[in-house]
Amino acid sequence: MPHGTRIARQYNVAKLPDVLGKADELRTDYLMHHRIEDAMQKFDSSHEIGARLPKLGERVLPAPLPVGEALVDALLPTTIRRRKQDFLTRPENKNCLIRTYLGRRHTTKAQNRIQNLKLQNFPLHVNEMEQLGLDTAHFASLMANNLAIVHCGAMVNGNDVEFILGSSPAQIRRVPPEEAEVMTSRQMCDAIKFEFNHRAMAMWLIDFNQTIKAASTSLPRLSIFNASYYPRQNQPDDLDKELWGIFRKAYLDMSHRVTESSGPDTFIARVEMERKEESIDNLF
């Protein structure tokens, strides 16, 4: 869950700044979220080609318990697996949100100390996704489509946005449009029914407090900051290069559906050049 969020109701949240200095960031988060939500409604209203975007004030629910249990069984050290139930009942492990790092491979050197391991904001690296049999190509396409809509549809630079795996409750009663038109907001809230004991996993796009509006003339300066989420073509593993190719194609295809500008092509070329230079720098 985004920093500074406090639970107000079971499925809705009130966002409050942790400190007074965060008030401007909270306002930015709201304004940019609104712009991105409008763009998603226009270009991906059914969530078929991109990750889900929480509605303003909507809480992204944690992964169900069986998902947390599977992460412990498959990825965490033996010391934790031996006391799995105790580990899972800790408060920080009940809110299991999973960060999907398609641009980073987990290594023994990078492993956290056991006492720091938790399921809240759990880092799931691309090689761990492969180990679990997850469809990394699908994830790459979802991210790319979302980033293209953020960049070219919402005209927002996408700085520091995050992609996470969380859940949402099954909606067991929807309100037909003709009924909704004559309802008050309160009546609509009462009419829509959710089943919180049956939840579906989904990828979500969150955190917009560091983003800014981007004029069309500045498209090449759009951001891919927070690069751990995105595939990287400069990695030595061929699977990473293949995944970048999937991401690249999906991003450009979606961008060209949204805009006739050459900015997206310039942006991708710049990212590839910067990463190539980064790889050269790492040789010395």
N, C-alpha and C positions, 0 to 999 in steps of 0.2 A: 504494500500500500504506500502511496506517495507520502513523503516526509511531511509532517505537520497536519495529518488527517486524524480526526477523532470520530469515533462511531457515534452517530446520533440515533439511528434506528437500525433495524435488522438489515435492510437492503439499501439504505440511503446514508450519506455521511454529510457532516458539516465540516468544512475545511477551515481551520483556524491557524493563523501564524504562530509558530512556536515562540518567536520573539518579535518585538515590534518592527525590527529591521526587515522581517520577511513579508511584511504586508504588501509591498510593491511586487514581490515575486508571486504572491498569491493572486494579485490582480492580473498580472501577466498570464498566469496559468489559466485563469478564467477566460480572458479575452482570446487567447490563442486556442484554447480548447473549443470555444464557440466557433471560431473561424474554421478549425479543422473538422468539427462536427458537421458544419454546413457543407463542406467539400465532400466529406464521406457520404452524406445523404445524397448528394448529386451524382457521385461516381461509383459508389459501392453501398447502396442503401440496404442490400440484403446480406452484407458481410460475406459474399461468395468469393471474393478475390483478395481480400485483405484481412488483417487481424481485426478484432473487434475494438471499437472505441467506446469506453464507458460514457453513458449519458452524463450530463453535468449533474454532479451530486450522487451518481451511482457508485456503489461500493463493488469493487472486484473481490469476489469471495475467494478464499483459499482453496487449494486443491483438496479433494476429499481424502479422508484418512487412508484408503487403500493405495493412493498415489504416494503419500508420504512413506508408507510401509515399504512400497516397492523401491523407493529411492534408498532407504536404509539398507534393504537386503542386497541391492545390486551395487551400490556405489560407496557406502560408508565403511570405515574400518571395522575390523572384527570386534574391537573393544566396544564400539557403539552397538553393533548388531547383537552382542550378548546381553545388553540391557536395553533392548529396543523399546519395550513398553514404557520404561521410565523415561527414556529419551523423548518419545512421542508425546508424553503428557506434559512436558514442560511448556510454559506459555509461548515461548519464542518458536516452538515447533508446531503449534496448532495453526498458526497463520502461515501456511506453506504456499508462498508465491515463488515461482521459478523463473529465474532470469535465463533467457535462451542465448547463449554465447556462441553464435556460428563462426565468430572470428577468432576463437581462442581454443586451444587444445590443452586439456588438463595434463600436467606432468607431476611426478613425485616431488620435484623441486618446488612447485607452486602450491603444494597441498597445505591447507591451513592446519594449524595446531588443533588437536582433537577438541580441546576445550572451547575453541571458537566455532566449531561446526554447528550449524543450525539450519532448519528448513525454511525459516523466514528469509526471503530474498536469496534462495538457494541458487548458486551458480551452476548451471548445467552446460557443460562444454560440448563442443561439437563431436569430439570422439566418444564422449559418454552417451550422446544421443544415438550415435552409430551403434554403440554397444547395446543400447536398449531397443534397437530396431525402429527408432523413430524416423519419420520421413523428413530428413533435413532439406531436401529439395523443395518440398511443399512449404516448409517454414521460410526458406529463402525467398520464395515467390511471394508469400504473404507480406513479408517485410518490405520487399522491393515495391510491391504495388502500393502499400501504405505510404512509403516514403515518397513515391512519385506523386501521390495525391496531396500529401502535405506540402511538397515543394511547388508543384505546378497547379494544383487545384486551390489550395488554401493560400498559396503564396507566403508560406511560413518556412523559415530556414531549417527547422527540424533539429536544432541544436540540443543535444543531451536527452532526446526522447528515449524511452525504454520500451522493450518488448518483453512481456512476461507471460507465463502460463498460469492461469487461474481458472476459476469456475464461475458459473452462473446458475441460478436455480431454474428448474424446468418451469415453463409458463404453461399452466394447465387450463387457463381460460384467457383467451384474448377477447378484446372488445371490437366488434365489427365497426368499420368506419362510420356507418350511418347511425349507429348507437352513440358512438363517441361524440359526434357533432352536437348532440343535444344534452350532453352530460356536463356537469361542473367538474372541475379538477378533482375535487374530493370524491365525487361519484365514480370517476374513472379509476382513482386509486383503489377504491373499495371493490370495484368490479373485476379488476385484473388480479388473478390468483397465481401465486407462485408456490412451487413445491420445493422447499429448501432441503428436503431429505433426498431429492433426486437432482443431481447437478451434472452439467455437461462441462467438460474441459474445453478451453479455448485459448488462443493467443490474444493478448490485449496490448494495445498501444497506450502508454500513459506518460505523464510528467512533461508539462509544456512550459514550466516556469522560466526556463532559460532560452526559450525560442523568441524570435523576433520576426516581424513582417519583412518580406523581401520583395522589392520592386522587380518587375520583369527584366529590367536592365541588369540586375545583379544576380540573375540565376546562377551564373558560374560560381558565385561565392556561397552557394548553399552548403549546408553542413552535413558531414557524415561523422560528426563528433560522437563519442561513445562507440568507437569502432569495434569493440569486442562483440557487439551484437551482430555485426554484418560480416559476411564472408570476406576473406582477404586473398587476393590473387598472388600475393608475394610470399605465401607460405610454401615450404618445401614439399608438403604432401599433395599428391595429384588430386585427391578428393577435394581439397580446399580450392584448388584452381578450378575444378569442375563446378563446384558450388558457386564460386564467384561468377562464372559464366552464366549460370542459371539466374542469379540475382541481377546481373548486368542486363541480360535480355529482358527480364520481366520489368525492370525499372524503366528501360527505354521504351518498351512497347506501351506500358501504361502512360508514361509521360507524353508520348506522341498521340495518344488518344485524348489527352487533356489540353495540350498546347501545340502550336505550330512553331514555337520558338526552338532555336538550336541550343538553348541553354542547357537542357539535360545532357546532350551529347558532350558539351564542353565540360560539364560537371563531372561526368564519368571519366572523361579523358584526364581531367585534373587529378581525380582520386587515384587513378592508375599510375600517373606520373609521380605523384607524391609518394605512393607506396613503393614504386620502383626505386626512387631516390633513398627512401628509408632502408630498403634492403641493401643498397650499396653502402650506405653509412654504417650498417651493422657488420660489414666485412672488416672494418678497421677499428 
